[in-house]
Amino acid sequence: MTVLGYYPGCSLHGGGRELDLSVRELVRLAGAQLREIADWNCCGATSAHCMNHDLAVALPFRVLALAKEQGLTRVLAPCAACFSRLKGTNVRLANDPALATKMKDITGHDYAGGVEVISCVELANLLLAEGLAGKFTAPLKDLKVAPYYGCLLSRGQDIVTDDAENPVAMEPAIQAAGCQIVPWNLANECCGGGFSMSLKDAVVDLSAAILDEARAAGAEAIVTGCPMCHSNLDMRQLAIRDAGRSAGDLPVLYLSELLCLAAGADPKAIGLDAHFIDAMPLAARSQP
């Protein structure tokens, strides 16, 4: 995997910048390269899906068409929502060949499949298969981690191949980084997702339950691959603490950040110092 197509999506240029920084560094450490899709557009996420079905398909369709036109056959979409929308469009096209013609009329681009879409979790496992573990010169000594998949990295027919009820895809990478995985019950529970602004109280309730369960299981950190989940569990932890429902001290890391730390990366270079809940002390756990 020398060159990999890259679809950062909107979150990684904004609130999920740490994911962008750490993914880019992880790929560099592995000796591979990212080539960002030129002229990419928003995947539509939940908003387009709620407004108009054709729009919800046309937006990721155009991204995939551009990738193919630019010679990219495998594309990394680190954001869980982007991954779900892009790969879900491939699934829809495979199930409905007439859809490609309709989307061509809407977008002006021709695409009928052929671009593989992978998540940040799949990226980690691909890199492990190509020798990434040999780069882990500073493993995190027995850090107790709760892997959190949320909705979009554990569900989606023909999109996610992991067990929806008991997802385990993150575990090989987390263990290779020197961490201990704590058994817990809410690895695939919804954090409230895109309702973070419109239904804040509901998101606080859902996120508080996830944080409480992880802490009760003995976790010293939560690891995720979704910018929205990260935002809800990291940023909302302050509101949960102020409501007297949490200690407000459980770091939430992206999987790519964790792996970069195990490879000895500069914590600030991967955005570890940008979290709402201080994650910098975890860097001290990554020692040769």
N, C-alpha and C positions, 0 to 999 in steps of 0.2 A: 504494500500500500504506500507507494511513493507520493502520489498526488491525490488528494481527496477534495472533492467539491465541498464548498462551505456555504451554508445558509444561516447567517447569524440571526435573522429576524429582528423584530423591533426591540424586544426586551434586552437583547445583548448589547444594543447601542444605548440603553438607558438604565433601568433599574437592575438589570442582570449583568452589568458590566464585568463583575468578578467572574462570571461563567465564561464570558468571551476571553478575558485575559488568561484564565487558567486552562481553557481548552487549547488556545493557541500555544501556550507554553508546553502543555503536555504533548501535543503533536510534534513540536520542535524537539523536545527531549527524546522522543521516540525515533527521531530521524526522518520523519515524514513531512509533508508540506500540505498546506491548505490553499485552495484557490477559490476565493469568494465569487459567487455567481454575480456577474455584472448586471446592473440594472434590476436587481431583485425588488420585489414589492412585498408588502405585508401579506401574511398567509390568511388573514381574516379572523383567525382565532375563534373565540366564541361569538363575537359581535356579528360577523358576517353570517355565521350559521343561524343566528337568531333572526336575522333580517330577511335573507333571501337565499334560497338553496343554490340557485345558479351562481350567485356571487361567491358563495362559500366554496364552490368547486372551482370557479374560474380563477380566483386569486392564486391558490396553490398550483393549479394547472399551468398558469403562465410561468411560475417559478420553475417548475419541472421542465417545461418546454425550453426555457432559456438555458437550463443546465445541459440539456441534450444538445441544443444548438452550439453550445460552447465546448462540446466534447467531454462533458463530465458524466461518467456512468455510475458513480457512487457519490452521494451527497450526505454530509453530516448536518443534521439539524439539532443542535444541542438543546434548544428549548423543547420541553415535552409537548407543549401545545402545537408548536410548529411541526415537530416530528409527526404528531398524530394527524394534522391536517394534510401534510404532504404525502405521507404514506397512505393515509386513508383515501386520498384522491387516486393513487395508483390502484388501490383495491376496487374503487368504484369503476374505474375505467376497465379493469379486467372483467368485472361482472356485467358491464353494460357497454359493449363496443360502440353503440350509437352515440354515447356521451362524448366521445372524442370529437366527433363531427360538430356537435352542438357547441362545444367549448372552443373549437377552432373558429367558428362563426363569431363568437363573443370576443375572443382574445386576439384573433389574427395569427395565432401560432398553431403549429401542427405538432401534436404529441399523442402517442397511443401507448406509452409505457417505455420501459427500458432503462429508467434511472432508479437505482437502488437508493432508498432513504434509510439512514441509520441514526439511532439516538446516541446520546452521550454514553449511556450504559453499554450499548453495543460497541461503540468506539473503544471503550476501556477493555472490553473482552477481546476485541480484534488486536489491539496493541499488546495485550498480554500474550496472545498466541504468537506474536511476532517478536517476543523477547523483552517486553517492557519491564518485567519484573527484575531483569538484570540491571535496570537503571535505579532501582530503589536502594540507594546507598545510605539513606537516612530514614529507615522505617519508624513509624510511630509506635513506640514501645507499649504494646498491650492496651492501647487506647480503646475504651469500650464504646462501641458505635451502634446506633440504631439506624439501619437502612430504611429510608422513607421513600416509597414509590409514588404515593398519592394515586390519583385516578388514571392519568394518561400514560404512565409508565408501567401500569399493571393491567390495563384493560384496553379492549378494542379488538373485535374479531378480525383475524387475519392481519392485524397491525402489530400487536404485541404477542410474542410467542411464549412469554413467561406464564406461569400459573397465576391466574387472576386472584385466587384466594390465598395463595402462599408464594408470592414472588420471591425469587432468589438470585436474579441475574446480577445484582451488584456484589454479591458475596465474594466471588473469586478475587475481584480487584481489591475490595476492602481488606480481605485476609492477606493478600500479597503485599499490601502496604504495612503489614505488621499489626493490624488492629484485631480486636476481639469483637465478634458480632453478638449483641445481646438479643435473646429471644424476646419478642414483644408482640402485642396483639393488634396494633393499629398501623402497620406498615403500608397498608393500601387504603386507609381511611381518607375521606375527602377533608381537605383543610378549609373548604369554602371557595377555593379557586377565585374566579373573576368577580365574586361578590364582595371583594375586599373593601370597596368604597360604597356600594349601594346597600349592602346588608352587613355593616360592620359588626353589629352585635352577634350575629350568627357566626361570622368568621372568627370572632374572638372566642366564642363558645367551642367551636369545632377545634380550633388550634390549641386552645387550653387543654382540651382532652388529650390531644396527641402529645403535647409536651409533658403533661402529667404522667401519661403511660410510659413514655420513654424514660423519664427520670425514675419512675418506680421500678423499671426494669434494670436500672443501674447504668444507663447510658451516660457517657460524659460528653457526647456530641451526637447530633442527628446529621445524617448525610443524605442528600437528595440530588435530583438532576433536573428539577423544574424551577424556573425563575419565580413563578407565581407561588408555588409552595414555599420556596425560600423566603419570599417577601412576607407571606402570612406568618410563618413560624419565626422568622428573625425579627422583622419590624414590629409585628403585632405583639411580640413578647413583652414589649415595654408597656403597652396598654393592659395586657393581661397581668403584669406585675403590679401596675398602679391600681388595678382593681382588687388587689390582694389575693390573686389566684395563682401566682407563680413566683418563684424566686427571681425570675428574669435573668438567669445566668447560664442557660444551656446553649452553647454555640451550635449554629446550623451551617454546615459546610456543603458546598457542591462536591460531588464525587471527584471531579477534575481537580479541585483544590487539594483534596486529601491526597490524591496520587502525586500531584506536584510536590507537596511537602515531603512525601516519602522519597522523592527523587532529589531532595535537597534544594528545591527552588527557593528563591527569595520570596518570603511571605508577602511583602508589600508589592512586589511585581505581579503577583497573581490576585491582588485585591483583598487579601485577608484582613487588612486593616480598615476596610470599608464597611464591615458588617455593623449592624446596630448592637448586637450582642458580641462582646469582645471575644474574638477567636484567636487573637495573636498568641495567647499563652500556649495554644496547642502546637505552635511552631517549635516550642522547646521540647516537645515530645518526639520530634523527628531528629534523632541523633544517630550518628554512625555507630 
